[in-house]
């Protein structure tokens, strides 16, 4: 009986921590300060990247913000890759292990680049594949 109670308490604690983490990330995603690579409105650097991506021009960008450091790249075959290089130091080791170094790839047609891929943490990821998408989806499912 005591083991069952401890397991439930541990599960609820983990769920609460994940929920707080997602809320912090969501706050960063809607920030208009430009400090986050996932800000709702594109920064000038993001806007230039999006314009090049719409033309399927090979381009790369690294952005550091509230959540951490992301790299974005586009290849000439209209393939976009988003990678979470590093979470901020304030994040737990569990979150770092779960998300750091993971990426997702999204294929699109010229002129149809989804700007949410660079302005949002999870926006548009339903059209992508990869271990970053899978890890974020698990976090979203686990906390809802």
KARA-V770914 format. One record per residue. N is the residue number from 1. RES is the residue in three letters. SS is DSSP state (h for helix, s for strand, l for the rest). Layout:
# KARA-V770914
N_RES_SS + N_RES_SS
This chain:
# KARA-V770914
1_UNK_l + 2_UNK_h + 3_UNK_h + 4_UNK_h + 5_UNK_h + 6_UNK_h + 7_UNK_h + 8_UNK_h + 9_UNK_h + 10_UNK_h + 11_UNK_h + 12_UNK_h + 13_UNK_h + 14_UNK_h + 15_UNK_h + 16_UNK_h + 17_UNK_h + 18_UNK_h + 19_UNK_h + 20_UNK_h + 21_UNK_h + 22_UNK_h + 23_UNK_h + 24_UNK_h + 25_UNK_h + 26_UNK_h + 27_UNK_h + 28_UNK_h + 29_UNK_h + 30_UNK_h + 31_UNK_l + 32_UNK_l + 33_UNK_l + 34_UNK_l + 35_UNK_l + 36_UNK_l + 37_UNK_l + 38_UNK_l + 39_UNK_l + 40_UNK_l + 41_UNK_l + 42_UNK_l + 43_UNK_l + 44_UNK_h + 45_UNK_h + 46_UNK_h + 47_UNK_h + 48_UNK_h + 49_UNK_h + 50_UNK_h + 51_UNK_h + 52_UNK_h + 53_UNK_h + 54_UNK_h + 55_UNK_l + 56_UNK_l + 57_UNK_l + 58_UNK_l + 59_UNK_s + 60_UNK_s + 61_UNK_s + 62_UNK_s + 63_UNK_s + 64_UNK_s + 65_UNK_l + 66_UNK_l + 67_UNK_l + 68_UNK_s + 69_UNK_s + 70_UNK_s + 71_UNK_s + 72_UNK_s + 73_UNK_s + 74_UNK_s + 75_UNK_s + 76_UNK_l + 77_UNK_l + 78_UNK_l + 79_UNK_s + 80_UNK_s + 81_UNK_s + 82_UNK_s + 83_UNK_s + 84_UNK_s + 85_UNK_s + 86_UNK_s + 87_UNK_s + 88_UNK_l + 89_UNK_l + 90_UNK_l + 91_UNK_l + 92_UNK_l + 93_UNK_h + 94_UNK_h + 95_UNK_h + 96_UNK_h + 97_UNK_h + 98_UNK_h + 99_UNK_h + 100_UNK_l + 101_UNK_l + 102_UNK_l + 103_UNK_s + 104_UNK_s + 105_UNK_s + 106_UNK_s + 107_UNK_s + 108_UNK_l + 109_UNK_l + 110_UNK_l + 111_UNK_l + 112_UNK_l + 113_UNK_l + 114_UNK_l + 115_UNK_l + 116_UNK_h + 117_UNK_h + 118_UNK_h + 119_UNK_h + 120_UNK_l + 121_UNK_l + 122_UNK_l + 123_UNK_l + 124_UNK_l + 125_UNK_h + 126_UNK_h + 127_UNK_h + 128_UNK_s + 129_UNK_s + 130_UNK_l + 131_UNK_h + 132_UNK_h + 133_UNK_h + 134_UNK_h + 135_UNK_h + 136_UNK_h + 137_UNK_h + 138_UNK_h + 139_UNK_h + 140_UNK_h + 141_UNK_h + 142_UNK_h + 143_UNK_h + 144_UNK_l
